[in-house]
Structure formats: structure tokens, C-alpha cells
Amino acid sequence: RRRMKLIEETWKTGTAYEVLLVADKAPAALPASGKDVDGMNDAHTFAPMSVLYVVDPAAAQKIHPNNVGRVVRALEVFYTTGTPISRQQELSRRQPSPYRLCMMALGFRDRQKLYDRINLRVTRMVEDGLEQEARWLREQGYSATSFQAIGYKEMGLYLDGEETLEQACERIRQESRRYAKRQLTWFRRDERYHWFWADEFADAEQMHRQMAQLAQQMLLK
């Protein structure tokens, strides 16, 4: 019997697993298209999104208008390849994965327990030096893009004197809860995931045993 190599991956974003499993065929590096996509943003904040609704409405409906990076990326793909990025993604998903999969997701039945853990995590991040880290990044000249991540963005408001430290921390908690909700929505749409609810187990060891049993059943059959 041929031995099978097991690969364990942990994903924290909704798009990371798609790149690995469905082999997105959109070009990683695009040649110049002759279209000044970035320049569209000079005239009006939402101009790129308006264009995207015309050339690729399916992608426009999935991308938040404030996520300029993804909007520009979708426009670059269209103007370079002539094919909407949503169409390319749809075609790539139809290709079967080359792997035998056992996909697991971890969550909480009681949403408040999840939010309590998020709030505690933010408190610990601040205690462990989030403010000092954000200040250091600025001193090192990191770009504004680096400060779009949750935590750094809100701490930047504090460093600019626009909010108090407590206001910034509360904003981090709020944005982290919203992000967690979006992640749950994203992963639940994929029926391949087997969900494990942490608050339904006596302890982590019990949950880990059940996860291991499921992996053995699915991967070694």
C-alpha cells in the first residue's frame, strides 16, 4: 500500500485556503495594461469601485468599497487578461483538488464566549506592548498600508492624538469582533468543513482526540 504524506495547514484568512486548494489561476504578477487603474482613485474615492461594477459586477458585490487594494487588483486582472477576476475564480473552483482533504473549523456555539475571548486577547496585546510596537513601526518609516491591519490602524489614531488609549482599545475590540463574524460567514459557506465547537467539550484534549479520530477516518480509509 502506498504511503500517504500528511500535510497539516492552519488558515486564519478566508482566501488563504482557496489559493492552496483550488489553485487560483489569476496571474500573480500582471504586466502593464496601459490602464491607469491607480490614477482612477485621484478623482474620486469610489471611482475604482464604480468602474468595477461595470466590468465585473460579481466581484464588485463581494469586495468592500474601502478595500482599494482588492478593487484595484480586480481591475488590473480584467484590463490585463480581458477576463473578469470573478470568472477566473469560478473556473478555478471547478477543478478538483489534488489532495484528499480533511478540513476542520473551530468555533463557539455561544457567540458571547467568542467575543469575551477576543476582548481578552486585545487586552493582552496592549499589555504585551502593542502601543510600543506601533510607535516603533512608525519610527522605522513603515508605509500607511501597514497600518491598515486591525490593531495598528486603531493604535495609529491614538498616536495621532485623535483618540484616547482606551478609545483605541475599544475600537480594536469592536473591529476584531466584526472580523471574526465575517470569518465565520466565509467558512460556513464551505460544506467541506467539519465544525468543532470549543464550548461543547470538557477540555481541549477531548476535542483534539475527536479531531484526530476524524482525520484518521477521512484520510486513512
C-alpha positions as CSV (number, residue, x, y, z in Angstrom):
1,R,0.0,0.0,0.0
2,R,1.4,3.3,-1.0
3,R,2.3,5.6,1.9
4,M,0.5,8.9,2.0
5,K,2.2,12.1,3.1
6,L,0.1,14.1,5.5
7,I,0.2,17.9,5.3
8,E,-1.3,20.0,8.1
9,E,-2.2,23.6,7.4
10,T,-3.8,26.2,9.6
11,W,-5.6,29.1,7.9
12,K,-6.6,32.4,9.5
13,T,-8.0,34.1,6.5
14,G,-10.8,33.2,4.2
15,T,-8.8,33.4,1.0
16,A,-5.6,31.6,2.0
17,Y,-7.1,28.1,1.7
18,E,-8.5,28.8,-1.8
19,V,-5.1,29.6,-3.1
20,L,-3.8,26.3,-1.8
21,L,-6.7,24.0,-2.7
22,V,-8.3,25.4,-5.8
23,A,-5.2,26.8,-7.5
24,D,-6.5,30.3,-8.4
25,K,-5.4,30.9,-12.0
26,A,-5.4,34.7,-11.8
27,P,-1.8,35.9,-12.7
28,A,0.3,36.6,-9.7
29,A,2.2,39.4,-11.4
30,L,0.4,41.4,-14.0
31,P,2.2,43.2,-16.9
32,A,1.3,46.8,-17.5
33,S,-2.2,47.1,-19.1
34,G,-2.0,50.6,-20.3
35,K,-4.8,51.5,-18.0
36,D,-4.0,53.9,-15.1
37,V,-6.0,51.9,-12.5
38,D,-4.3,53.6,-9.6
39,G,-5.0,57.0,-11.1
40,M,-8.7,56.4,-11.1
41,N,-8.6,57.0,-7.3
42,D,-7.3,60.5,-7.7
43,A,-10.5,62.0,-9.0
44,H,-12.9,60.3,-6.6
45,T,-12.5,57.9,-3.7
46,F,-15.0,55.4,-5.1
47,A,-14.2,55.8,-8.8
48,P,-12.4,52.4,-9.0
49,M,-15.4,50.7,-7.5
50,S,-17.7,52.4,-9.9
51,V,-15.6,51.0,-12.8
52,L,-15.5,47.6,-11.3
53,Y,-19.3,47.4,-11.1
54,V,-19.3,47.9,-14.9
55,V,-16.6,45.5,-15.9
56,D,-17.1,42.8,-13.1
57,P,-20.3,43.3,-11.1
58,A,-19.9,39.9,-9.4
59,A,-16.6,40.9,-8.0
60,A,-17.8,44.3,-7.0
61,Q,-20.6,42.8,-4.9
62,K,-18.1,40.8,-2.9
63,I,-15.5,43.5,-2.3
64,H,-15.9,46.3,0.2
65,P,-15.5,49.7,-1.4
66,N,-12.9,50.7,1.2
67,N,-10.7,47.7,0.2
68,V,-9.0,49.7,-2.5
69,G,-6.2,47.1,-2.9
70,R,-8.6,44.3,-3.9
71,V,-10.7,46.6,-6.1
72,V,-7.5,47.7,-8.0
73,R,-6.4,44.1,-8.2
74,A,-9.7,43.1,-9.8
75,L,-9.5,45.9,-12.3
76,E,-5.9,45.1,-13.2
77,V,-6.8,41.4,-13.9
78,F,-9.7,42.5,-16.1
79,Y,-7.8,45.1,-18.1
80,T,-4.7,42.8,-18.5
81,T,-6.4,39.5,-19.3
82,G,-9.8,40.6,-20.7
83,T,-11.5,38.2,-18.3
84,P,-13.2,39.3,-15.0
85,I,-11.4,38.0,-11.9
86,S,-14.7,36.6,-10.7
87,R,-14.9,34.4,-13.8
88,Q,-11.4,33.2,-13.4
89,Q,-12.1,32.3,-9.8
90,E,-15.2,30.5,-10.7
91,L,-13.4,28.4,-13.3
92,S,-10.6,27.6,-10.9
93,R,-13.0,26.3,-8.3
94,R,-14.4,23.8,-10.7
95,Q,-11.1,22.0,-10.8
96,P,-11.0,19.1,-8.3
97,S,-8.4,19.5,-5.5
98,P,-5.4,17.2,-6.0
99,Y,-5.5,16.4,-2.2
100,R,-7.5,14.1,-0.1
101,L,-8.9,16.6,2.4
102,C,-10.0,16.7,6.0
103,M,-11.0,20.3,6.7
104,M,-11.8,21.3,10.2
105,A,-13.0,24.6,11.7
106,L,-13.1,25.8,15.3
107,G,-15.8,28.0,16.7
108,F,-18.1,28.7,19.7
109,R,-21.8,27.9,19.8
110,D,-22.1,30.7,22.3
111,R,-21.1,33.8,20.4
112,Q,-20.6,35.8,23.6
113,K,-17.9,33.4,24.7
114,L,-16.1,34.1,21.4
115,Y,-16.4,37.8,21.9
116,D,-15.2,37.5,25.5
117,R,-12.0,35.7,24.3
118,I,-11.5,38.4,21.6
119,N,-11.8,41.1,24.2
120,L,-9.3,39.4,26.5
121,R,-6.9,38.9,23.6
122,V,-6.9,42.6,22.8
123,T,-6.2,43.4,26.4
124,R,-3.2,41.1,26.4
125,M,-2.0,42.5,23.1
126,V,-1.9,46.0,24.7
127,E,-0.3,44.7,27.9
128,D,2.4,43.0,25.8
129,G,3.3,46.3,24.0
130,L,1.1,46.9,21.1
131,E,1.4,50.7,21.5
132,Q,5.2,50.5,21.6
133,E,5.3,48.2,18.6
134,A,3.1,50.6,16.6
135,R,5.2,53.5,17.6
136,W,8.4,51.7,16.6
137,L,6.9,50.8,13.2
138,R,6.2,54.5,12.5
139,E,9.7,55.4,13.6
140,Q,11.1,52.9,11.1
141,G,9.1,54.5,8.3
142,Y,6.6,51.7,7.5
143,S,4.0,52.7,5.0
144,A,0.4,53.7,5.7
145,T,-0.6,50.3,4.2
146,S,1.0,48.6,7.2
147,F,-1.3,50.5,9.5
148,Q,-4.5,49.2,7.8
149,A,-4.3,46.0,9.8
150,I,-6.7,45.7,12.8
151,G,-4.8,46.9,15.9
152,Y,-2.2,49.0,14.2
153,K,-4.9,51.2,12.5
154,E,-6.7,52.0,15.7
155,M,-3.4,52.5,17.6
156,G,-2.4,54.9,14.9
157,L,-5.4,57.1,15.8
158,Y,-4.2,57.1,19.4
159,L,-0.6,58.0,18.3
160,D,-2.1,60.9,16.2
161,G,-3.9,62.2,19.3
162,E,-7.3,61.6,17.7
163,E,-8.4,59.2,20.4
164,T,-7.5,58.2,23.9
165,L,-5.8,54.8,24.5
166,E,-9.0,53.3,25.9
167,Q,-11.0,54.5,22.9
168,A,-8.4,53.0,20.6
169,C,-8.5,49.7,22.5
170,E,-12.3,49.6,22.4
171,R,-12.2,50.2,18.7
172,I,-9.8,47.3,18.3
173,R,-12.1,45.0,20.2
174,Q,-15.1,46.1,18.1
175,E,-13.2,45.7,14.8
176,S,-11.9,42.3,15.9
177,R,-15.4,41.1,16.7
178,R,-16.6,42.2,13.3
179,Y,-13.8,40.5,11.6
180,A,-14.5,37.3,13.5
181,K,-18.1,37.4,12.3
182,R,-17.1,37.9,8.7
183,Q,-14.7,34.9,9.0
184,L,-17.5,32.7,10.4
185,T,-19.7,33.7,7.5
186,W,-16.9,32.9,5.0
187,F,-16.0,29.5,6.3
188,R,-19.6,28.3,6.9
189,R,-20.4,28.6,3.3
190,D,-17.9,25.8,2.5
191,E,-19.6,22.5,3.3
192,R,-16.3,20.6,3.3
193,Y,-15.5,21.9,6.8
194,H,-16.3,19.8,9.8
195,W,-17.0,22.2,12.7
196,F,-15.8,21.7,16.3
197,W,-17.4,23.9,18.9
198,A,-14.9,24.5,21.7
199,D,-17.6,25.3,24.3
200,E,-19.1,21.8,23.9
201,F,-16.1,19.9,25.0
202,A,-14.9,19.3,28.6
203,D,-11.4,20.3,27.7
204,A,-9.1,20.9,24.7
205,E,-7.7,17.4,25.0
206,Q,-11.1,15.8,24.4
207,M,-11.6,18.0,21.4
208,H,-8.2,17.2,20.0
209,R,-8.9,13.4,20.3
210,Q,-12.1,13.8,18.3
211,M,-10.3,15.8,15.6
212,A,-7.6,13.2,15.4
213,Q,-10.2,10.4,15.0
214,L,-12.0,12.3,12.2
215,A,-8.7,12.8,10.4
216,Q,-7.9,9.1,10.6
217,Q,-11.3,8.2,9.3
218,M,-11.2,10.5,6.4
219,L,-7.6,10.3,5.3
220,L,-6.6,6.7,6.1
221,K,-9.7,5.0,4.7
